[in-house]
Amino acid sequence: MERAVFVYTTWPGLVEAEAAGRELVERRLAACVNILPRMISVYRWRGTVERAEEAVMIVKTRASLAEAVRAVVHETHPYDTPAILVMPLESVDQAYLGWLLDETAERPPA
């Protein structure tokens, strides 16, 4: 049975995150995308400590699609080095997993 994963990434704002999330769901690369606006990030970038307000995106998908999700994030992301973290899930409710797998299954062209 295929495993579910979360792909965690951050975006500079809600508009960019929502556009990328919609593309992932429309392309069936994600069953669901959660976007959490207004997170504060503190990080070192090119020798300087930076602070930024960002939006968090959690992509719910199947493990076999994680690389395709990563590719879309790289294609659509304005950052040079976006955070893209794939997290395996230890346990998933079976009904939810069934829905996730169904929503990310390939469909024949209409």
N, CA, C and O atoms as CSV, one atom per row, in Angstrom:
chain,resi,resn,atom,element,x,y,z
A,1,MET,N,N,0.846,-1.188,0.000
A,1,MET,CA,C,0.000,0.000,0.000
A,1,MET,C,C,0.883,1.239,0.000
A,1,MET,O,O,1.882,1.297,0.716
A,2,GLU,N,N,0.524,2.192,-0.775
A,2,GLU,CA,C,1.289,3.438,-0.865
A,2,GLU,C,C,1.167,4.243,0.428
A,2,GLU,O,O,0.124,4.239,1.082
A,3,ARG,N,N,2.247,4.930,0.782
A,3,ARG,CA,C,2.286,5.765,1.978
A,3,ARG,C,C,1.879,7.195,1.658
A,3,ARG,O,O,2.023,7.659,0.527
A,4,ALA,N,N,1.379,7.873,2.652
A,4,ALA,CA,C,1.089,9.305,2.549
A,4,ALA,C,C,2.258,10.071,3.142
A,4,ALA,O,O,2.933,9.590,4.051
A,5,VAL,N,N,2.492,11.267,2.619
A,5,VAL,CA,C,3.525,12.156,3.150
A,5,VAL,C,C,2.971,13.565,3.219
A,5,VAL,O,O,1.998,13.907,2.548
A,6,PHE,N,N,3.617,14.376,4.050
A,6,PHE,CA,C,3.411,15.818,4.041
A,6,PHE,C,C,4.622,16.431,3.357
A,6,PHE,O,O,5.755,16.013,3.596
A,7,VAL,N,N,4.385,17.412,2.515
A,7,VAL,CA,C,5.472,18.228,1.984
A,7,VAL,C,C,5.278,19.611,2.594
A,7,VAL,O,O,4.270,20.276,2.352
A,8,TYR,N,N,6.248,20.028,3.380
A,8,TYR,CA,C,6.210,21.318,4.078
A,8,TYR,C,C,7.027,22.313,3.272
A,8,TYR,O,O,8.158,22.028,2.878
A,9,THR,N,N,6.454,23.468,3.034
A,9,THR,CA,C,7.185,24.528,2.353
A,9,THR,C,C,6.654,25.871,2.842
A,9,THR,O,O,5.553,25.949,3.388
A,10,THR,N,N,7.434,26.917,2.645
A,10,THR,CA,C,7.008,28.263,3.031
A,10,THR,C,C,7.021,29.160,1.801
A,10,THR,O,O,7.770,28.937,0.850
A,11,TRP,N,N,6.178,30.171,1.848
A,11,TRP,CA,C,6.009,31.100,0.725
A,11,TRP,C,C,6.062,32.525,1.253
A,11,TRP,O,O,5.783,32.755,2.429
A,12,PRO,N,N,6.418,33.495,0.396
A,12,PRO,CA,C,6.505,34.879,0.860
A,12,PRO,C,C,5.148,35.484,1.218
A,12,PRO,O,O,5.087,36.476,1.944
A,13,GLY,N,N,4.071,34.903,0.721
A,13,GLY,CA,C,2.753,35.445,1.025
A,13,GLY,C,C,1.646,34.488,0.671
A,13,GLY,O,O,1.858,33.455,0.037
A,14,LEU,N,N,0.461,34.859,1.097
A,14,LEU,CA,C,-0.722,34.041,0.900
A,14,LEU,C,C,-1.091,33.875,-0.574
A,14,LEU,O,O,-1.497,32.792,-0.994
A,15,VAL,N,N,-0.955,34.926,-1.346
A,15,VAL,CA,C,-1.334,34.874,-2.766
A,15,VAL,C,C,-0.499,33.838,-3.507
A,15,VAL,O,O,-1.039,33.016,-4.248
A,16,GLU,N,N,0.815,33.873,-3.309
A,16,GLU,CA,C,1.705,32.931,-3.992
A,16,GLU,C,C,1.449,31.503,-3.529
A,16,GLU,O,O,1.425,30.577,-4.339
A,17,ALA,N,N,1.258,31.328,-2.230
A,17,ALA,CA,C,1.011,29.993,-1.687
A,17,ALA,C,C,-0.297,29.421,-2.223
A,17,ALA,O,O,-0.357,28.252,-2.604
A,18,GLU,N,N,-1.334,30.237,-2.252
A,18,GLU,CA,C,-2.622,29.744,-2.731
A,18,GLU,C,C,-2.578,29.385,-4.214
A,18,GLU,O,O,-3.168,28.384,-4.622
A,19,ALA,N,N,-1.900,30.172,-5.010
A,19,ALA,CA,C,-1.788,29.856,-6.445
A,19,ALA,C,C,-1.057,28.531,-6.649
A,19,ALA,O,O,-1.493,27.696,-7.441
A,20,ALA,N,N,0.043,28.341,-5.943
A,20,ALA,CA,C,0.796,27.078,-6.062
A,20,ALA,C,C,-0.026,25.912,-5.526
A,20,ALA,O,O,-0.038,24.837,-6.127
A,21,GLY,N,N,-0.705,26.109,-4.416
A,21,GLY,CA,C,-1.528,25.048,-3.853
A,21,GLY,C,C,-2.650,24.636,-4.777
A,21,GLY,O,O,-2.925,23.447,-4.939
A,22,ARG,N,N,-3.300,25.614,-5.382
A,22,ARG,CA,C,-4.368,25.301,-6.334
A,22,ARG,C,C,-3.828,24.494,-7.506
A,22,ARG,O,O,-4.467,23.539,-7.947
A,23,GLU,N,N,-2.665,24.865,-8.013
A,23,GLU,CA,C,-2.068,24.120,-9.127
A,23,GLU,C,C,-1.787,22.671,-8.719
A,23,GLU,O,O,-2.053,21.749,-9.491
A,24,LEU,N,N,-1.259,22.467,-7.531
A,24,LEU,CA,C,-0.965,21.109,-7.063
A,24,LEU,C,C,-2.226,20.261,-6.968
A,24,LEU,O,O,-2.218,19.092,-7.357
A,25,VAL,N,N,-3.307,20.838,-6.455
A,25,VAL,CA,C,-4.561,20.086,-6.329
A,25,VAL,C,C,-5.182,19.861,-7.706
A,25,VAL,O,O,-5.654,18.760,-7.993
A,26,GLU,N,N,-5.190,20.875,-8.556
A,26,GLU,CA,C,-5.770,20.716,-9.892
A,26,GLU,C,C,-5.037,19.660,-10.702
A,26,GLU,O,O,-5.658,18.936,-11.481
A,27,ARG,N,N,-3.728,19.562,-10.531
A,27,ARG,CA,C,-2.931,18.565,-11.263
A,27,ARG,C,C,-2.944,17.196,-10.591
A,27,ARG,O,O,-2.273,16.272,-11.051
A,28,ARG,N,N,-3.707,17.061,-9.502
A,28,ARG,CA,C,-3.825,15.817,-8.732
A,28,ARG,C,C,-2.500,15.373,-8.129
A,28,ARG,O,O,-2.282,14.183,-7.898
A,29,LEU,N,N,-1.616,16.335,-7.874
A,29,LEU,CA,C,-0.371,16.033,-7.180
A,29,LEU,C,C,-0.556,16.119,-5.674
A,29,LEU,O,O,0.305,15.674,-4.914
A,30,ALA,N,N,-1.667,16.684,-5.241
A,30,ALA,CA,C,-2.004,16.788,-3.825
A,30,ALA,C,C,-3.499,16.577,-3.660
A,30,ALA,O,O,-4.296,17.009,-4.493
A,31,ALA,N,N,-3.869,15.908,-2.575
A,31,ALA,CA,C,-5.285,15.769,-2.257
A,31,ALA,C,C,-5.788,17.027,-1.573
A,31,ALA,O,O,-6.944,17.417,-1.736
A,32,CYS,N,N,-4.912,17.655,-0.810
A,32,CYS,CA,C,-5.279,18.834,-0.031
A,32,CYS,C,C,-4.014,19.634,0.250
A,32,CYS,O,O,-2.925,19.076,0.391
A,33,VAL,N,N,-4.176,20.930,0.325
A,33,VAL,CA,C,-3.083,21.820,0.704
A,33,VAL,C,C,-3.603,22.719,1.823
A,33,VAL,O,O,-4.624,23.390,1.667
A,34,ASN,N,N,-2.901,22.726,2.941
A,34,ASN,CA,C,-3.227,23.640,4.042
A,34,ASN,C,C,-2.271,24.818,3.974
A,34,ASN,O,O,-1.059,24.636,3.853
A,35,ILE,N,N,-2.812,26.023,4.052
A,35,ILE,CA,C,-1.999,27.233,4.021
A,35,ILE,C,C,-2.251,28.005,5.311
A,35,ILE,O,O,-3.384,28.364,5.631
A,36,LEU,N,N,-1.182,28.249,6.031
A,36,LEU,CA,C,-1.245,28.967,7.304
A,36,LEU,C,C,-0.562,30.316,7.103
A,36,LEU,O,O,0.661,30.366,6.975
A,37,PRO,N,N,-1.317,31.404,7.072
A,37,PRO,CA,C,-0.722,32.713,6.815
A,37,PRO,C,C,0.008,33.282,8.033
A,37,PRO,O,O,-0.240,32.881,9.170
A,38,ARG,N,N,0.892,34.204,7.772
A,38,ARG,CA,C,1.530,35.049,8.788
A,38,ARG,C,C,2.391,34.328,9.813
A,38,ARG,O,O,2.249,34.544,11.017
A,39,MET,N,N,3.264,33.491,9.343
A,39,MET,CA,C,4.275,32.913,10.208
A,39,MET,C,C,5.494,33.830,10.161
A,39,MET,O,O,5.778,34.428,9.124
A,40,ILE,N,N,6.205,33.944,11.258
A,40,ILE,CA,C,7.442,34.714,11.264
A,40,ILE,C,C,8.614,33.748,11.220
A,40,ILE,O,O,8.701,32.824,12.029
A,41,SER,N,N,9.504,33.965,10.279
A,41,SER,CA,C,10.709,33.152,10.150
A,41,SER,C,C,11.924,34.005,10.484
A,41,SER,O,O,12.029,35.151,10.048
A,42,VAL,N,N,12.829,33.442,11.255
A,42,VAL,CA,C,14.122,34.060,11.543
A,42,VAL,C,C,15.167,33.069,11.078
A,42,VAL,O,O,15.157,31.909,11.491
A,43,TYR,N,N,16.079,33.521,10.211
A,43,TYR,CA,C,17.032,32.600,9.587
A,43,TYR,C,C,18.279,33.369,9.160
A,43,TYR,O,O,18.269,34.594,9.037
A,44,ARG,N,N,19.336,32.623,8.943
A,44,ARG,CA,C,20.566,33.222,8.426
A,44,ARG,C,C,20.581,33.019,6.912
A,44,ARG,O,O,20.370,31.911,6.420
A,45,TRP,N,N,20.831,34.096,6.189
A,45,TRP,CA,C,20.895,34.027,4.728
A,45,TRP,C,C,22.060,34.886,4.261
A,45,TRP,O,O,22.074,36.101,4.457
A,46,ARG,N,N,23.038,34.233,3.640
A,46,ARG,CA,C,24.215,34.912,3.101
A,46,ARG,C,C,24.909,35.770,4.159
A,46,ARG,O,O,25.298,36.910,3.904
A,47,GLY,N,N,25.054,35.182,5.364
A,47,GLY,CA,C,25.813,35.825,6.422
A,47,GLY,C,C,25.062,36.816,7.284
A,47,GLY,O,O,25.645,37.398,8.199
A,48,THR,N,N,23.788,37.024,7.016
A,48,THR,CA,C,23.006,37.986,7.777
A,48,THR,C,C,21.787,37.299,8.374
A,48,THR,O,O,21.149,36.473,7.720
A,49,VAL,N,N,21.466,37.639,9.611
A,49,VAL,CA,C,20.248,37.114,10.220
A,49,VAL,C,C,19.071,37.930,9.683
A,49,VAL,O,O,19.046,39.156,9.788
A,50,GLU,N,N,18.118,37.236,9.116
A,50,GLU,CA,C,16.954,37.854,8.479
A,50,GLU,C,C,15.687,37.518,9.254
A,50,GLU,O,O,15.634,36.548,10.010
A,51,ARG,N,N,14.676,38.339,9.045
A,51,ARG,CA,C,13.340,38.095,9.577
A,51,ARG,C,C,12.365,38.310,8.435
A,51,ARG,O,O,12.474,39.283,7.688
A,52,ALA,N,N,11.405,37.396,8.302
A,52,ALA,CA,C,10.414,37.529,7.239
A,52,ALA,C,C,9.078,36.988,7.711
A,52,ALA,O,O,9.019,36.046,8.500
A,53,GLU,N,N,8.004,37.596,7.217
A,53,GLU,CA,C,6.674,37.030,7.395
A,53,GLU,C,C,6.404,36.151,6.190
A,53,GLU,O,O,6.581,36.572,5.046
A,54,GLU,N,N,5.977,34.937,6.453
A,54,GLU,CA,C,5.750,33.973,5.378
A,54,GLU,C,C,4.439,33.238,5.624
A,54,GLU,O,O,3.829,33.353,6.687
A,55,ALA,N,N,4.026,32.489,4.625
A,55,ALA,CA,C,2.893,31.577,4.739
A,55,ALA,C,C,3.445,30.155,4.682
A,55,ALA,O,O,4.312,29.845,3.865
A,56,VAL,N,N,2.937,29.310,5.549
A,56,VAL,CA,C,3.323,27.902,5.562
A,56,VAL,C,C,2.353,27.127,4.688
A,56,VAL,O,O,1.145,27.354,4.742
A,57,MET,N,N,2.876,26.216,3.888
A,57,MET,CA,C,2.040,25.321,3.097
A,57,MET,C,C,2.377,23.886,3.480
A,57,MET,O,O,3.541,23.485,3.481
A,58,ILE,N,N,1.337,23.119,3.805
A,58,ILE,CA,C,1.491,21.693,4.053
A,58,ILE,C,C,0.718,20.970,2.964
A,58,ILE,O,O,-0.504,21.080,2.874
A,59,VAL,N,N,1.441,20.234,2.146
A,59,VAL,CA,C,0.868,19.512,1.013
A,59,VAL,C,C,0.644,18.063,1.446
A,59,VAL,O,O,1.571,17.399,1.909
A,60,LYS,N,N,-0.571,17.585,1.298
A,60,LYS,CA,C,-0.900,16.202,1.648
A,60,LYS,C,C,-0.961,15.394,0.357
A,60,LYS,O,O,-1.807,15.629,-0.506
A,61,THR,N,N,-0.040,14.435,0.248
A,61,THR,CA,C,0.074,13.696,-0.996
A,61,THR,C,C,0.579,12.285,-0.744
A,61,THR,O,O,0.800,11.889,0.401
A,62,ARG,N,N,0.757,11.539,-1.807
A,62,ARG,CA,C,1.321,10.192,-1.706
A,62,ARG,C,C,2.835,10.265,-1.883
A,62,ARG,O,O,3.341,11.164,-2.554
A,63,ALA,N,N,3.542,9.338,-1.295
A,63,ALA,CA,C,5.007,9.342,-1.334
A,63,ALA,C,C,5.536,9.351,-2.765
A,63,ALA,O,O,6.532,10.016,-3.051
A,64,SER,N,N,4.888,8.628,-3.654
A,64,SER,CA,C,5.374,8.533,-5.032
A,64,SER,C,C,5.242,9.847,-5.798
A,64,SER,O,O,5.830,9.988,-6.871
A,65,LEU,N,N,4.495,10.801,-5.281
A,65,LEU,CA,C,4.324,12.097,-5.948
A,65,LEU,C,C,5.179,13.202,-5.339
A,65,LEU,O,O,5.148,14.337,-5.815
A,66,ALA,N,N,5.938,12.887,-4.295
A,66,ALA,CA,C,6.717,13.919,-3.595
A,66,ALA,C,C,7.696,14.626,-4.531
A,66,ALA,O,O,7.856,15.843,-4.438
A,67,GLU,N,N,8.338,13.909,-5.410
A,67,GLU,CA,C,9.291,14.552,-6.331
A,67,GLU,C,C,8.582,15.457,-7.334
A,67,GLU,O,O,9.109,16.509,-7.694
A,68,ALA,N,N,7.407,15.065,-7.784
A,68,ALA,CA,C,6.632,15.924,-8.689
A,68,ALA,C,C,6.173,17.186,-7.967
A,68,ALA,O,O,6.176,18.268,-8.554
A,69,VAL,N,N,5.777,17.062,-6.698
A,69,VAL,CA,C,5.414,18.226,-5.898
A,69,VAL,C,C,6.624,19.143,-5.762
A,69,VAL,O,O,6.511,20.357,-5.936
A,70,ARG,N,N,7.775,18.565,-5.452
A,70,ARG,CA,C,9.008,19.344,-5.329
A,70,ARG,C,C,9.290,20.122,-6.623
A,70,ARG,O,O,9.669,21.292,-6.574
A,71,ALA,N,N,9.107,19.481,-7.760
A,71,ALA,CA,C,9.366,20.139,-9.044
A,71,ALA,C,C,8.429,21.327,-9.256
A,71,ALA,O,O,8.870,22.380,-9.717
A,72,VAL,N,N,7.156,21.178,-8.931
A,72,VAL,CA,C,6.200,22.282,-9.089
A,72,VAL,C,C,6.554,23.430,-8.148
A,72,VAL,O,O,6.478,24.596,-8.535
A,73,VAL,N,N,6.936,23.107,-6.924
A,73,VAL,CA,C,7.332,24.165,-5.992
A,73,VAL,C,C,8.523,24.930,-6.564
A,73,VAL,O,O,8.531,26.161,-6.556
A,74,HIS,N,N,9.522,24.213,-7.057
A,74,HIS,CA,C,10.691,24.894,-7.641
A,74,HIS,C,C,10.290,25.753,-8.850
A,74,HIS,O,O,10.804,26.858,-9.017
A,75,GLU,N,N,9.388,25.259,-9.680
A,75,GLU,CA,C,8.957,25.997,-10.879
A,75,GLU,C,C,8.209,27.277,-10.532
A,75,GLU,O,O,8.336,28.282,-11.232
A,76,THR,N,N,7.434,27.244,-9.461
A,76,THR,CA,C,6.526,28.356,-9.164
A,76,THR,C,C,7.003,29.261,-8.040
A,76,THR,O,O,6.408,30.313,-7.807
A,77,HIS,N,N,8.053,28.880,-7.347
A,77,HIS,CA,C,8.480,29.603,-6.153
A,77,HIS,C,C,9.394,30.774,-6.488
A,77,HIS,O,O,10.286,30.632,-7.323
A,78,PRO,N,N,9.191,31.938,-5.851
A,78,PRO,CA,C,10.063,33.080,-6.123
A,78,PRO,C,C,11.412,33.030,-5.398
A,78,PRO,O,O,12.322,33.777,-5.760
A,79,TYR,N,N,11.565,32.174,-4.388
A,79,TYR,CA,C,12.831,32.109,-3.653
A,79,TYR,C,C,13.883,31.334,-4.444
A,79,TYR,O,O,13.556,30.417,-5.197
A,80,ASP,N,N,15.149,31.711,-4.265
A,80,ASP,CA,C,16.258,30.947,-4.856
A,80,ASP,C,C,16.346,29.557,-4.243
A,80,ASP,O,O,16.626,28.577,-4.934
A,81,THR,N,N,16.104,29.483,-2.934
A,81,THR,CA,C,16.243,28.223,-2.203
A,81,THR,C,C,15.008,28.019,-1.320
A,81,THR,O,O,15.061,28.275,-0.117
A,82,PRO,N,N,13.903,27.562,-1.907
A,82,PRO,CA,C,12.708,27.362,-1.085
A,82,PRO,C,C,12.885,26.174,-0.140
A,82,PRO,O,O,13.580,25.208,-0.455
A,83,ALA,N,N,12.246,26.265,1.013
A,83,ALA,CA,C,12.205,25.132,1.935
A,83,ALA,C,C,11.235,24.100,1.369
A,83,ALA,O,O,10.065,24.402,1.136
A,84,ILE,N,N,11.719,22.898,1.152
A,84,ILE,CA,C,10.869,21.801,0.689
A,84,ILE,C,C,11.266,20.583,1.519
A,84,ILE,O,O,12.315,19.981,1.291
A,85,LEU,N,N,10.425,20.230,2.476
A,85,LEU,CA,C,10.719,19.131,3.391
A,85,LEU,C,C,9.650,18.060,3.243
A,85,LEU,O,O,8.467,18.332,3.447
A,86,VAL,N,N,10.052,16.856,2.892
A,86,VAL,CA,C,9.117,15.743,2.745
A,86,VAL,C,C,9.136,14.945,4.046
A,86,VAL,O,O,10.183,14.463,4.478
A,87,MET,N,N,7.964,14.813,4.660
A,87,MET,CA,C,7.862,14.146,5.959
A,87,MET,C,C,6.980,12.914,5.852
A,87,MET,O,O,5.791,13.030,5.555
A,88,PRO,N,N,7.544,11.734,6.089
A,88,PRO,CA,C,6.710,10.529,6.099
A,88,PRO,C,C,5.770,10.565,7.303
A,88,PRO,O,O,6.098,11.133,8.345
A,89,LEU,N,N,4.628,9.966,7.147
A,89,LEU,CA,C,3.641,9.928,8.218
A,89,LEU,C,C,3.620,8.530,8.815
A,89,LEU,O,O,3.521,7.535,8.096
A,90,GLU,N,N,3.711,8.468,10.109
A,90,GLU,CA,C,3.758,7.175,10.786
A,90,GLU,C,C,2.412,6.464,10.760
A,90,GLU,O,O,2.353,5.241,10.630
A,91,SER,N,N,1.335,7.225,10.883
A,91,SER,CA,C,0.009,6.630,10.929
A,91,SER,C,C,-0.980,7.579,10.278
A,91,SER,O,O,-0.923,8.790,10.489
A,92,VAL,N,N,-1.884,7.023,9.488
A,92,VAL,CA,C,-2.924,7.809,8.823
A,92,VAL,C,C,-4.235,7.026,8.935
A,92,VAL,O,O,-4.269,5.821,8.682
A,93,ASP,N,N,-5.299,7.711,9.311
A,93,ASP,CA,C,-6.613,7.082,9.343
A,93,ASP,C,C,-6.894,6.441,7.986
A,93,ASP,O,O,-6.690,7.077,6.952
A,94,GLN,N,N,-7.351,5.209,7.973
A,94,GLN,CA,C,-7.525,4.471,6.716
A,94,GLN,C,C,-8.547,5.106,5.783
A,94,GLN,O,O,-8.350,5.101,4.568
A,95,ALA,N,N,-9.624,5.649,6.319
A,95,ALA,CA,C,-10.610,6.322,5.462
A,95,ALA,C,C,-9.990,7.558,4.816
A,95,ALA,O,O,-10.205,7.817,3.631
A,96,TYR,N,N,-9.221,8.324,5.596
A,96,TYR,CA,C,-8.573,9.519,5.055
A,96,TYR,C,C,-7.533,9.129,4.014
A,96,TYR,O,O,-7.430,9.766,2.966
A,97,LEU,N,N,-6.764,8.086,4.300
A,97,LEU,CA,C,-5.756,7.616,3.337
A,97,LEU,C,C,-6.417,7.194,2.032
A,97,LEU,O,O,-5.908,7.491,0.951
A,98,GLY,N,N,-7.543,6.508,2.126
A,98,GLY,CA,C,-8.267,6.111,0.910
A,98,GLY,C,C,-8.681,7.313,0.088
A,98,GLY,O,O,-8.554,7.311,-1.137
A,99,TRP,N,N,-9.184,8.355,0.770
A,99,TRP,CA,C,-9.567,9.586,0.070
A,99,TRP,C,C,-8.352,10.233,-0.582
A,99,TRP,O,O,-8.406,10.632,-1.745
A,100,LEU,N,N,-7.245,10.338,0.172
A,100,LEU,CA,C,-6.024,10.960,-0.350
A,100,LEU,C,C,-5.529,10.222,-1.590
A,100,LEU,O,O,-5.173,10.847,-2.588
A,101,LEU,N,N,-5.506,8.899,-1.526
A,101,LEU,CA,C,-5.043,8.109,-2.669
A,101,LEU,C,C,-5.969,8.267,-3.865
A,101,LEU,O,O,-5.506,8.345,-5.003
A,102,ASP,N,N,-7.270,8.315,-3.616
A,102,ASP,CA,C,-8.233,8.494,-4.703
A,102,ASP,C,C,-8.069,9.858,-5.368
A,102,ASP,O,O,-8.120,9.962,-6.593
A,103,GLU,N,N,-7.875,10.896,-4.570
A,103,GLU,CA,C,-7.769,12.259,-5.110
A,103,GLU,C,C,-6.453,12.497,-5.848
A,103,GLU,O,O,-6.349,13.444,-6.628
A,104,THR,N,N,-5.460,11.665,-5.616
A,104,THR,CA,C,-4.164,11.836,-6.284
A,104,THR,C,C,-3.931,10.750,-7.336
A,104,THR,O,O,-2.830,10.643,-7.876
A,105,ALA,N,N,-4.942,9.954,-7.628
A,105,ALA,CA,C,-4.817,8.911,-8.636
A,105,ALA,C,C,-4.888,9.538,-10.025
A,105,ALA,O,O,-5.591,10.524,-10.246
A,106,GLU,N,N,-4.151,8.949,-10.946
A,106,GLU,CA,C,-4.216,9.420,-12.334
A,106,GLU,C,C,-5.606,9.140,-12.890
A,106,GLU,O,O,-6.196,8.093,-12.624
A,107,ARG,N,N,-6.111,10.077,-13.655
A,107,ARG,CA,C,-7.419,9.934,-14.295
A,107,ARG,C,C,-7.220,9.957,-15.801
A,107,ARG,O,O,-6.387,10.707,-16.309
A,108,PRO,N,N,-7.979,9.143,-16.512
A,108,PRO,CA,C,-7.892,9.216,-17.971
A,108,PRO,C,C,-8.410,10.559,-18.465
A,108,PRO,O,O,-9.309,11.140,-17.857
A,109,PRO,N,N,-7.847,11.058,-19.569
A,109,PRO,CA,C,-8.335,12.339,-20.108
A,109,PRO,C,C,-9.814,12.277,-20.436
A,109,PRO,O,O,-10.314,11.252,-20.901
A,110,ALA,N,N,-10.514,13.375,-20.191
A,110,ALA,CA,C,-11.966,13.432,-20.443
A,110,ALA,C,C,-12.260,13.573,-21.915
A,110,ALA,O,O,-13.424,13.635,-22.310
